[in-house]
Amino acid sequence: MLLLFGIAALVLANSPLADAYERLWHVPLTVGIADHSLSLTLHQWINDGLMAFFFLLVGLEIKREFIVGELASLKKASLPIACAIGGMIVPAAVYLMCNMSGFGVRGWGIPMATDIAFALGALALIVPDAPVGARVFLAALAIVDDMGAVLIIAIFYTHAIAWSALARAAVMLAVLIGFNAMGVRRLGLYLLAGSVLWYFVHESGVHATVAGVALAFTIPTQTRINAVKFSRKVRNLLDRFDRTESGDFVVLSSKGQQEALFAIEHASEAATAPILRLEHALHNFSAFVVMPLFAFANAGIRIGGPLGDAGVMMGAFLGLIIGKPLGITLAAFAAVKSGIAQLPHGVGWASLLGYACLAGIGFTMSLFIAMLAFDESAPLSAAKTGILAGSLLAGIAGAIVLRMTAGFRKDE
């Protein structure tokens, strides 16, 4: 879906419908009533509003990984953290080598990002039987990478701050933390307060998507019953379900079976942490609505048109295709040789380079940072060209390396 919508944007931007495509994103949309309304263009609603859901999902994944996942201990987290740091510093340095001065310097954060959905999707297509450790490593690397991207957006790509609005956002964040401390589990309350938080963050001048990550960190991770109690309760309810069969095998005619089903549903809700329920609910919405729409709104560049700034294009391109794999591989080598980390099971140095190349698929995250860095100025088109070309070649390079290493394993 992401690839199809990205291609559709490129086709429309280079067709007779190009002007209509551009005008579409400047259509104003107003939400609210009278003096309490927010008016943004369609493009802004997608980049500032819908993308907040994507960053909410990213925040949920980060929190889960820190609690029970690959970032839960220093031993597990050391390799992906080291690789993510290397995969951010070296691409930024490569970009700055291409843009030593001038307005283009603002885009130094562009090649630091990894499109987690595209990278993992490409891995699933290229090497469907990749070792579990490899998939976990790439996912953890991309998640830490996203953490870095969020911090970069919040610190370096924030315009003038309206402190009164930021103070109101802090109050809403305190309310959300209070919900968590009081054991509130209704996700509707968190989302309602989170929408108010988003509004105040947007009005403060800090990029509104940061509100999504902040909201994610307040979502509860506790369950009302543990796995043992859940298993025992559901087994008893299933026995009750079987005993109350009316003979026609139609649940609608058996009150006992209906009650058992509702009780199982209630037990399932009690045994599922709110963070998992929200993550599950957001996954398809983010993958099949938010990110494709973002790609459709931002990937449209006119091929053959004026680039505006060759340094920006080359910085984004080389940062993704060379800086990312080089930084990740060097950081992994240093971490493993120093003894603070070890390679995942089934992953050698050659295949690690392939996974590092896949991490160079910046696409949506890189486009997002480019929009923040250059807004509608001339270098934006150059940045988009470099991002699309770099992401494409990074994916191709990763496919070649991983296919070759997979062939070597089979020969052995």
MARVONU-180533 format. One line per 10 residues: number of its first residue (from 1); for each residue x, y negated, z of C-alpha. Coordinates in nm, 2 decimals, decimal comma. Layout:
BEGIN
NUM> X/Y/Z  ...
// end
This chain:
BEGIN
1> 0,00/0,00/0,00  0,28/-0,24/0,09  0,46/-0,17/-0,23  0,15/-0,19/-0,45  0,05/-0,53/-0,30  0,40/-0,66/-0,34  0,40/-0,56/-0,71  0,06/-0,71/-0,75  0,19/-1,04/-0,61  0,48/-1,04/-0,85
11> 0,26/-0,96/-1,15  0,01/-1,23/-1,07  0,28/-1,49/-1,01  0,42/-1,42/-1,36  0,09/-1,40/-1,54  -0,16/-1,66/-1,68  -0,33/-1,64/-1,34  -0,03/-1,78/-1,16  -0,18/-2,12/-1,09  -0,50/-1,96/-0,95
21> -0,28/-1,73/-0,74  -0,10/-2,03/-0,59  -0,42/-2,23/-0,53  -0,58/-1,93/-0,35  -0,34/-1,95/-0,06  -0,41/-2,33/-0,01  -0,78/-2,28/0,04  -0,86/-2,43/0,39  -1,05/-2,22/0,65  -1,19/-2,36/0,97
31> -1,27/-2,16/1,28  -1,46/-2,32/1,57  -1,72/-2,58/1,63  -1,72/-2,97/1,63  -1,41/-3,10/1,81  -1,30/-2,75/1,91  -1,19/-2,61/1,58  -0,87/-2,49/1,41  -0,83/-2,55/1,04  -0,56/-2,37/0,85
41> -0,50/-2,26/0,49  -0,56/-1,90/0,40  -0,18/-1,86/0,37  -0,14/-1,99/0,73  -0,41/-1,77/0,86  -0,23/-1,46/0,72  0,12/-1,56/0,83  0,02/-1,71/1,17  -0,30/-1,52/1,26  -0,30/-1,17/1,10
51> 0,07/-1,13/1,15  0,01/-1,17/1,53  -0,16/-0,83/1,52  0,15/-0,69/1,35  0,38/-0,84/1,62  0,13/-0,71/1,89  0,19/-0,36/1,75  0,56/-0,42/1,74  0,55/-0,53/2,11  0,35/-0,22/2,21
61> 0,60/0,00/2,04  0,89/-0,18/2,21  0,73/-0,15/2,55  0,65/0,22/2,50  1,00/0,30/2,39  1,15/0,12/2,69  0,92/0,32/2,93  0,92/0,67/2,79  1,09/0,67/2,45  1,44/0,64/2,30
71> 1,52/0,32/2,49  1,41/0,45/2,83  1,77/0,53/2,94  2,11/0,37/2,87  2,24/0,70/2,73  1,95/0,72/2,48  1,94/0,35/2,40  2,31/0,29/2,36  2,35/0,40/1,99  2,04/0,22/1,85
81> 2,11/-0,09/2,05  2,47/-0,10/1,94  2,37/-0,04/1,57  2,09/-0,30/1,59  2,34/-0,56/1,72  2,59/-0,48/1,45  2,31/-0,47/1,20  2,21/-0,83/1,29  2,56/-0,99/1,34  2,73/-0,88/1,02
91> 2,44/-0,96/0,78  2,41/-1,31/0,94  2,78/-1,35/0,89  2,76/-1,24/0,53  2,48/-1,49/0,47  2,67/-1,77/0,63  2,97/-1,69/0,41  2,75/-1,77/0,11  2,60/-2,08/0,28  2,88/-2,26/0,47
101> 2,69/-2,59/0,47  2,37/-2,76/0,36  2,00/-2,68/0,41  2,06/-2,31/0,31  2,23/-2,25/0,65  1,88/-2,24/0,81  1,82/-1,90/0,65  2,09/-1,72/0,84  1,83/-1,50/1,02  1,68/-1,37/0,69
111> 1,90/-1,06/0,64  1,90/-0,96/1,01  1,55/-0,81/0,99  1,44/-0,45/0,91  1,09/-0,36/0,78  1,02/-0,07/1,01  0,72/0,05/0,82  0,90/0,04/0,48  1,22/0,20/0,62  1,04/0,49/0,78
121> 0,80/0,53/0,49  1,10/0,55/0,25  1,27/0,81/0,47  0,96/1,02/0,47  0,95/1,01/0,09  1,32/1,06/0,03  1,40/1,32/0,29  1,07/1,47/0,42  1,27/1,74/0,62  1,51/1,49/0,78
131> 1,62/1,59/1,13  1,39/1,47/1,41  1,69/1,29/1,57  1,74/1,09/1,25  1,38/0,97/1,24  1,39/0,88/1,60  1,73/0,70/1,56  1,60/0,49/1,26  1,27/0,41/1,44  1,46/0,30/1,76
141> 1,71/0,10/1,56  1,43/-0,08/1,38  1,24/-0,15/1,70  1,55/-0,31/1,87  1,60/-0,50/1,54  1,25/-0,63/1,57  1,32/-0,74/1,92  1,61/-0,94/1,79  1,39/-1,09/1,52  1,13/-1,19/1,77
151> 1,39/-1,37/1,98  1,53/-1,54/1,68  1,19/-1,66/1,57  1,11/-1,79/1,92  1,44/-1,96/1,98  1,58/-2,08/1,65  1,27/-2,12/1,42  1,05/-2,32/1,66  0,98/-2,68/1,57  0,91/-2,96/1,82
161> 0,74/-2,82/2,13  0,42/-2,96/2,27  0,48/-2,89/2,64  0,12/-2,93/2,76  0,00/-2,66/2,52  0,30/-2,44/2,62  0,20/-2,49/2,98  -0,15/-2,37/2,90  0,00/-2,07/2,72  0,20/-1,99/3,03
171> -0,12/-2,00/3,24  -0,29/-1,76/3,01  0,01/-1,53/3,02  -0,01/-1,54/3,40  -0,38/-1,44/3,38  -0,29/-1,14/3,16  -0,02/-1,04/3,40  -0,28/-1,07/3,68  -0,52/-0,84/3,49  -0,24/-0,58/3,47
181> -0,16/-0,62/3,84  -0,52/-0,57/3,94  -0,55/-0,25/3,74  -0,79/-0,40/3,47  -0,80/-0,14/3,18  -1,07/-0,29/2,95  -0,88/-0,38/2,63  -1,15/-0,63/2,53  -1,06/-0,86/2,82  -0,69/-0,85/2,72
191> -0,77/-0,92/2,36  -1,00/-1,21/2,45  -0,74/-1,37/2,68  -0,48/-1,29/2,42  -0,67/-1,48/2,15  -0,67/-1,79/2,38  -0,29/-1,73/2,44  -0,24/-1,72/2,07  -0,42/-2,06/2,02  -0,21/-2,23/2,29
201> 0,11/-2,09/2,16  0,02/-2,20/1,80  -0,06/-2,55/1,93  0,27/-2,56/2,13  0,49/-2,54/1,82  0,63/-2,20/1,91  0,54/-1,96/1,63  0,21/-1,81/1,71  0,31/-1,45/1,64  0,53/-1,46/1,95
211> 0,19/-1,45/2,14  0,14/-1,10/2,00  0,46/-0,97/2,16  0,38/-1,15/2,49  0,04/-1,00/2,50  0,18/-0,65/2,43  0,40/-0,66/2,74  0,10/-0,72/2,96  -0,10/-0,41/2,84  -0,12/-0,14/3,11
221> 0,07/0,18/3,07  -0,09/0,37/3,37  -0,36/0,63/3,35  -0,63/0,70/3,60  -0,57/1,08/3,60  -0,25/1,28/3,52  -0,21/1,55/3,26  -0,27/1,84/3,51  -0,60/1,69/3,64  -0,71/1,62/3,29
231> -0,64/1,97/3,17  -0,82/2,12/3,47  -1,12/1,89/3,43  -1,16/1,94/3,06  -1,13/2,32/3,08  -1,42/2,32/3,34  -1,62/2,09/3,11  -1,56/2,32/2,81  -1,68/2,62/3,01  -1,99/2,42/3,10
241> -2,03/2,33/2,73  -2,03/2,70/2,64  -2,27/2,80/2,92  -2,53/2,54/2,83  -2,56/2,65/2,46  -2,93/2,66/2,38  -2,90/2,93/2,12  -2,95/2,72/1,80  -2,59/2,59/1,80  -2,72/2,23/1,78
251> -2,57/1,99/2,04  -2,86/1,75/2,00  -3,10/2,01/2,15  -2,88/2,09/2,45  -2,88/1,83/2,73  -2,60/2,02/2,91  -2,37/2,01/2,61  -2,43/1,64/2,56  -2,34/1,57/2,92  -2,03/1,78/2,89
261> -1,92/1,59/2,58  -1,97/1,25/2,74  -1,78/1,37/3,05  -1,49/1,49/2,82  -1,49/1,16/2,65  -1,47/0,98/2,98  -1,19/1,21/3,10  -1,00/1,15/2,78  -1,03/0,77/2,83  -0,90/0,81/3,19
271> -0,60/1,02/3,08  -0,50/0,78/2,79  -0,30/0,48/2,88  -0,45/0,15/2,74  -0,12/0,08/2,56  -0,17/0,41/2,36  -0,53/0,33/2,28  -0,45/-0,01/2,15  -0,15/0,11/1,95  -0,36/0,38/1,79
281> -0,63/0,13/1,71  -0,39/-0,12/1,55  -0,18/0,12/1,35  -0,40/0,16/1,05  -0,52/-0,21/1,06  -0,16/-0,33/1,06  -0,04/-0,08/0,79  -0,33/-0,10/0,55  -0,46/-0,46/0,60  -0,21/-0,70/0,77
291> 0,11/-0,60/0,60  -0,02/-0,55/0,25  -0,20/-0,89/0,27  0,12/-1,05/0,40  0,31/-0,90/0,10  0,04/-1,01/-0,14  0,05/-1,37/-0,01  0,43/-1,40/0,01  0,60/-1,17/-0,24  0,49/-1,37/-0,55
301> 0,79/-1,53/-0,71  0,82/-1,65/-1,07  1,09/-1,43/-1,24  1,31/-1,64/-1,46  1,20/-1,96/-1,29  1,44/-2,21/-1,11  1,60/-2,04/-0,81  1,67/-2,36/-0,62  1,97/-2,24/-0,43  2,20/-1,95/-0,55
311> 2,38/-1,94/-0,22  2,06/-1,86/-0,04  1,97/-1,59/-0,29  2,32/-1,43/-0,27  2,32/-1,46/0,11  1,99/-1,28/0,15  2,08/-1,02/-0,11  2,44/-0,94/0,01  2,33/-0,96/0,37  2,07/-0,68/0,32
321> 2,26/-0,46/0,07  2,61/-0,49/0,23  2,59/-0,66/0,56  2,32/-0,43/0,71  2,48/-0,09/0,63  2,83/-0,22/0,71  2,73/-0,37/1,04  2,53/-0,06/1,15  2,80/0,19/1,05  3,08/-0,01/1,21
331> 2,88/-0,05/1,53  2,80/0,32/1,54  3,16/0,42/1,49  3,27/0,19/1,77  3,00/0,31/2,01  3,07/0,68/1,94  3,45/0,66/1,94  3,44/0,46/2,27  3,23/0,74/2,43  2,93/0,53/2,52
341> 2,71/0,70/2,26  2,69/1,01/2,03  2,54/1,07/1,69  2,19/1,23/1,69  2,17/1,61/1,63  2,19/1,69/1,26  2,33/1,34/1,17  2,68/1,31/1,02  2,87/1,00/0,93  2,77/1,02/0,56
351> 2,39/1,06/0,64  2,42/0,78/0,90  2,53/0,55/0,61  2,22/0,65/0,43  2,00/0,56/0,72  2,19/0,23/0,76  2,11/0,15/0,39  1,74/0,21/0,46  1,76/-0,04/0,75  1,86/-0,29/0,48
361> 1,50/-0,29/0,35  1,41/-0,63/0,50  1,10/-0,70/0,29  0,81/-0,82/0,51  1,02/-0,92/0,82  1,28/-1,10/0,60  1,01/-1,27/0,40  0,85/-1,39/0,73  1,17/-1,54/0,86  1,24/-1,70/0,52
371> 0,90/-1,87/0,53  0,98/-2,01/0,88  1,33/-2,12/0,77  1,24/-2,30/0,44  0,86/-2,34/0,45  0,76/-2,46/0,10  1,10/-2,61/0,02  1,31/-2,52/-0,29  1,53/-2,26/-0,14  1,23/-2,04/-0,05
381> 1,20/-1,90/-0,40  1,57/-1,81/-0,40  1,54/-1,64/-0,06  1,24/-1,43/-0,18  1,44/-1,32/-0,49  1,73/-1,22/-0,28  1,51/-1,04/-0,03  1,32/-0,84/-0,29  1,63/-0,75/-0,49  1,83/-0,66/-0,18
391> 1,55/-0,45/-0,02  1,50/-0,26/-0,35  1,87/-0,18/-0,39  1,90/-0,10/-0,02  1,62/0,16/-0,06  1,78/0,30/-0,38  2,13/0,32/-0,21  1,98/0,49/0,09  1,79/0,74/-0,13  2,11/0,83/-0,32
401> 2,32/0,88/-0,01  2,06/1,08/0,17  1,98/1,30/-0,13  2,36/1,37/-0,17  2,41/1,46/0,20  2,09/1,67/0,19  2,24/1,86/-0,11  2,57/1,92/0,08  2,38/2,06/0,38  2,19/2,30/0,15
411> 2,52/2,41/-0,02  2,67/2,49/0,31
// end
